[in-house]
Amino acid sequence: MHILIVWDELRLRFGFDLKAWKNDFSSFLASQPRNTTETDAFIQFGNRRINPVLNSILRRNELYPTFNNLILYVVRQKRNQKK
């Protein structure tokens, strides 16, 4: 569920072409070992492929954890909605 929300945030905030990005992610996921969960693969994919793009858009240092912060934002928002 959180993965879908992150995709939506990437589309809304940064104009990501979700069809293309999801195809890239599907290829990445298929190349991972069988015991890799979709969530783990998404985090790896995000850190390797999406984070550099976000940092470029935002003019941040390429190693800044923007993608990880986006995930934390989504999780916290979801948690706050439950309260």
C-alpha positions in Angstrom: 0.0 0.0 0.0 2.8 2.4 0.9 4.5 1.7 -2.4 1.4 2.9 -4.3 1.3 6.1 -2.3 5.0 6.8 -3.0 4.3 6.3 -6.7 1.4 8.7 -6.5 3.6 11.3 -4.7 6.3 11.0 -7.3 3.7 11.5 -10.1 1.9 14.5 -8.3 5.0 16.3 -6.9 7.6 15.6 -9.6 5.6 14.6 -12.7 7.1 11.1 -13.0 5.8 9.0 -15.9 4.6 6.1 -13.8 4.1 3.7 -16.7 7.8 4.0 -17.6 9.1 4.0 -14.0 6.9 1.0 -13.0 8.2 -0.9 -16.1 11.8 -0.1 -15.0 10.9 -1.3 -11.4 9.3 -4.5 -12.7 12.5 -5.3 -14.6 14.6 -4.5 -11.6 12.4 -6.7 -9.4 12.6 -9.6 -11.8 16.4 -9.4 -11.6 16.5 -9.7 -7.8 17.0 -13.0 -5.9 13.7 -14.8 -5.2 13.9 -14.1 -1.5 13.8 -10.3 -2.1 10.5 -8.9 -1.1 8.8 -6.3 -3.3 9.2 -3.7 -0.5 12.9 -4.4 -0.2 13.4 -4.2 -4.0 11.4 -1.0 -4.1 13.6 0.7 -1.5 16.8 -0.5 -3.3 15.4 0.6 -6.7 14.4 3.9 -5.2 17.8 4.6 -3.7 19.6 3.6 -6.9 17.4 5.0 -9.6 14.9 7.5 -8.2 17.0 9.2 -5.5 19.5 10.7 -8.0 16.7 12.0 -10.1 15.0 13.6 -7.2 18.2 15.2 -6.0 18.9 16.5 -9.4 15.4 18.1 -9.6 15.8 19.6 -6.2 19.4 20.6 -6.7 20.6 18.7 -3.7 23.8 16.7 -3.2 23.5 13.4 -5.0 23.8 11.4 -1.8 21.1 13.2 0.1 18.5 10.7 1.3 15.5 12.3 -0.5 13.9 9.1 -1.5 14.2 7.6 2.0 12.7 10.8 3.5 9.8 10.6 1.0 9.1 7.0 2.2 9.2 8.2 5.9 6.8 11.0 5.0 4.3 8.6 3.4 4.5 6.2 6.4 4.1 9.0 8.9 1.1 10.5 7.0 -0.6 7.1 6.9 0.1 6.6 10.6 -1.3 10.0 11.5 -4.5 9.3 9.4 -5.2 6.2 11.6 -5.2 8.3 14.8 
